[in-house]
């Protein structure tokens, strides 16, 4: 039997509320972390952590969290590698619904096996510039 109406009798009796961007402030310089980070500072920390976490590697994180770079090992420093890094960064960051767009990518080769990627992140809290350092495992 096929349904005759699109409305199946279910009523939406809830509202979706956006949670505030608030998290614990982390420090990576050896001193204790204290206080809370909100707004743009919390978004910068969220971007940093997402880009430092390999996707599918840690069981504690969802499969939607992190960046996929293990599959890029063995690639030389080519334009193809830059395109794959750009896509990996976009996929990692756009999984967060607070991030609306990632653009303005610039690549700078900083060594024989390393690449620095700078880009702009557009969020619901504001825009900011960020960077990511990629280290290749292959000498080219």
C-alpha positions in Angstrom: 0.0 0.0 0.0 1.4 3.4 -1.0 1.0 6.4 1.2 -1.5 9.0 -0.1 -0.3 11.9 1.9 3.2 13.3 2.6 2.3 14.1 6.2 2.5 10.9 8.1 1.1 12.3 11.3 4.4 13.1 13.0 4.6 16.4 14.7 7.8 18.3 15.3 7.5 19.1 19.0 11.1 20.3 19.5 13.3 23.2 18.5 16.9 23.0 17.6 19.0 25.3 19.7 22.6 26.2 18.7 25.0 25.6 21.5 27.4 28.3 22.5 31.0 28.1 21.3 32.6 27.5 24.7 35.3 25.1 25.6 38.2 24.6 28.0 41.2 26.7 27.1 44.2 24.5 26.3 47.9 25.4 26.5 50.6 23.5 24.7 53.6 25.2 26.3 53.9 23.1 29.4 51.9 25.3 31.7 48.5 24.3 33.2 45.3 25.0 31.2 43.0 27.4 33.0 39.7 29.1 32.2 37.4 28.8 29.3 37.7 29.9 25.7 34.7 31.4 23.9 33.9 32.8 20.5 36.7 33.2 18.0 39.3 31.9 20.4 37.4 28.7 20.8 37.0 28.3 17.1 40.8 28.8 16.5 41.4 26.0 19.1 38.8 23.7 17.4 40.5 24.2 14.0 43.9 23.5 15.5 42.8 20.3 17.2 40.9 19.0 14.2 44.0 19.4 12.0 46.3 17.7 14.5 44.1 14.6 14.9 44.3 11.9 12.3 40.8 10.7 11.2 40.0 7.0 11.9 43.1 6.5 14.0 41.8 7.2 17.5 38.7 5.2 18.7 37.7 8.0 21.1 36.8 10.4 18.2 33.9 10.1 15.8 34.7 9.1 12.3 33.6 12.6 11.3 36.4 14.3 13.3 40.0 14.9 12.2 42.0 15.0 9.0 43.0 12.2 6.6 46.7 12.5 5.9 48.1 9.0 6.3 46.9 8.1 2.8 49.1 10.9 1.4 52.4 9.4 2.7 54.6 8.6 -0.2 53.5 11.5 -2.4 56.1 13.9 -3.7 55.8 17.7 -3.4 53.6 18.2 -6.5 50.6 20.3 -7.4 48.5 17.1 -7.0 49.7 16.8 -3.4 48.7 20.4 -2.8 45.2 19.7 -4.1 44.8 16.7 -1.9 46.0 18.5 1.2 43.5 21.4 0.4 40.7 18.9 0.1 41.7 17.1 3.3 41.7 20.4 5.2 38.3 21.4 3.8 36.8 18.0 4.7 38.2 18.1 8.2 37.0 21.6 9.0 33.6 21.7 7.2 32.5 18.7 9.2 32.0 21.3 12.0 28.7 23.1 11.4 30.1 26.3 13.0 32.6 26.6 10.0 30.9 27.9 6.9 33.8 28.1 4.4 37.5 27.6 4.1 39.3 29.5 1.3 42.3 31.6 0.4 44.8 28.7 0.3 48.5 29.4 -0.2 51.2 26.8 -0.2 54.8 27.5 0.6 57.5 24.9 0.5 59.5 25.3 3.7 62.0 22.5 3.2 62.8 19.5 1.2 60.0 17.5 2.7 57.8 20.1 4.3 55.0 22.4 3.2 53.2 25.2 5.0 49.6 25.8 4.1 47.9 29.1 5.0 44.2 29.6 4.6 41.2 31.6 5.9 38.5 30.0 8.0 35.0 31.6 7.9 32.9 30.7 11.0 29.7 31.7 12.7 32.0 33.6 15.3 34.0 35.5 12.7 36.9 34.9 10.2 40.5 34.2 11.0 43.7 33.1 9.2 45.2 29.8 10.1 48.1 27.6 8.9 49.0 23.9 8.8 52.4 22.3 8.4 52.7 19.2 6.4 55.7 16.9 6.6 56.2 14.4 3.8 57.8 11.0 4.6 59.4 10.8 1.2 62.6 12.6 0.1 62.1 14.1 -3.3 
